[in-house]
Amino acid sequence: RAVGNRATAMKRSKPGGNATKAARPAPKKAAAEESEDENLEPPPPVSSSAPPEPIMKVKGKKRKEVEPRFLCKTYEMIDSCDPKIGGWGEAGDTFVVHDPVYFAAKIIPTFFKHNNFASFVRQLNFYGFRKLRTDGESEI
């Protein structure tokens, strides 16, 4: 959906916030089954909808963390963007898109294989970014 001339600000929320879902409790087992399972290891944790962990590359015996490619491209895109179109917030922990139409048409395609602003925002949401209000209303 086109936003028009309103600015869009995004901020990354803290890891482990509301994105995870609590696991369902396991159904009760019969007493005979419980005694057999006491010596077994617990099942692995249930996966959540949290962003994927950074990929670990092994080179020799040392491990090196690699940031997700989308986040690296987004950082480079905002860092190199014309301040009239978008850029970093005053504190440096947010970024603002002043002209979403131009940003989608000209800036996004230089870094990604699409020009859809809504898809870009959806991907940001996947990595924990959230839209901030910029119209002066009080936040809920």
Salt bridges, closest charged atoms under 4 A:
ASP37 OD2 - LYS29 NZ 2.55
ASP93 OD2 - LYS11 NZ 3.21
GLU137 OE1 - ARG133 NH1 3.44
